[in-house]
């Protein structure tokens, strides 16, 4: 299955910041350690995740072609349309009129879109009507069953 999208909307540049508590210390992904039970600072997720609010959109990803890069089916993508795409960026590109999400790559001297799922072949951009839509900067997805974003 290729990756398709639902455009959910753009960032509300007039919204007041929503500051959430950020606990001090770090959480280890290996062996457990005592946690610091205090709030260090407040974190505004919009300010932390979005550098260009007027050029940023939220898209819902559909498909499995980018699972190797952490973009699972139904993930919420934060996409910045003001970033000039470079090889290695995960881009949202219109290819022959259809939006797709792949990693921009150069093979030889030609540009390609490459899926992180090996079941999908690289797509050469030469010979196709291609327009960059934006660069995916973050993927947000639930970790626990039954949760949605």
N, C-alpha and C positions, 0 to 999 in steps of 0.2 A: 504494500500500500504506500503510495506516495504521500507526502505531507501536504495537507490543505489547511485553510484558515477561515476563521470567522473573525472579522474586525469588530472588536467590542467597543472601541471608542478611543478618544485621546485623553491625555492628562488634563484635569481641570486646573488651569493655572490660577484661578481665583479662590480655590479652596484653602481654608485655613490649615496650617500644619497639624497633623495628628501625631503627637509625641507619645511613644510607648516606652515603658521602662526597659532598660538594658542592664541586665545583671552584670556585676563585675566578675572578673576572672575569666577563665576559659573552660570549655567542656572538652574532655578528652574523648576521642573516638576509640581508644584502646582500653587500658585498665582504668577502673573507677578511681577517683580521688575525691577528697573532701571538697564540697562546693562552698563558694563564698556566698553567704546569704544576705547580700545587700545589693541595692540598686546603685549602679555607678553613675549613669547618666540617663537622659531620655533620648530616644532615637526617633527621628522623623523618617519613616521609610521612603516617602516620596523624595525628600531631599537627599537621602542616602543612595537611592537606586536610579534617580532620574536627573541627568545633567542638563538636558535641553527640553523642559516641559512643553513648550509650544510645538515641538517637532516629535514628540513621543506619543506612541499609540500602544494599545494593548491588543494582542491578537491571541486567539485560541487555536492551538496547533491540533491538527488531526492527522494521525498516521504514525508509522513506526520507523521511517527512514533516518531519523536523527537520534535514536535512542542511545547510541554510543557516545553522544555528546551531552547526554542528560536531558534531552527534550523528549519526553514521553507523550503518548497520545493524550490529548486533553490538557496539556500543559498551558499555562498562561505565559505568553511571551511579552517582554517589554522590548519595543522596537523603536530605535532612534533613527528618524529619517534625515537628520542633519549630519550624520557620520559618513565620511567618504570611505566606501568599502575597500579593504585591503585583503590580499591573500591571507587565509587563516581565519578571517571573520566569518561568522555565521550570518548569512544574508537572507533577506526576504526579497525574492526577485520575481518579476513577471517574465515568464518565458512563454512566448507565443500566446499571450493574454491570460495565462494562468499563474497565480501566485504559488511559489514553492519556497521551501526553507532548506538550504544546503550550505555547506562550507565552500567559500570561494577559494579556488586553487588555480595554480598555473602548472600545466604539464607540458614540458617542452617550452614552447613560447606561447601556448594558447590557453585562454581562460576556460575553466571548467567549474561546474557545480558538483560537489562530491558529497554523497550521503555518508553518514557514519555507520550505517547498517550495511554490511557487505552484500546483502541480497539485492542492493540497488547499484546499477552501473553509473559511473561518472557521466555527467551530461556536458558535452562540449557546448560552449556558448556561440561559437562560430556557426553561422547558418541559421540562427534562431533570432526572432525579434525579442530582445531582452532589455528590460528596464529595471534598474535597482529601485526597490521600494523602501528599503531601510536595512539597518544592521540590528540583529537581535543582541541585546546587551544582557538580559537576564531571562531565565526560565524558572517559573514558579510552579511547583506541583506538590500535592499533599504527600506525606510520608506514611500516614496511617490509613488503613482501609476505611471507607465510608466518608472520608473528607473530600471536599471539592474546593477548587479555587475559582 
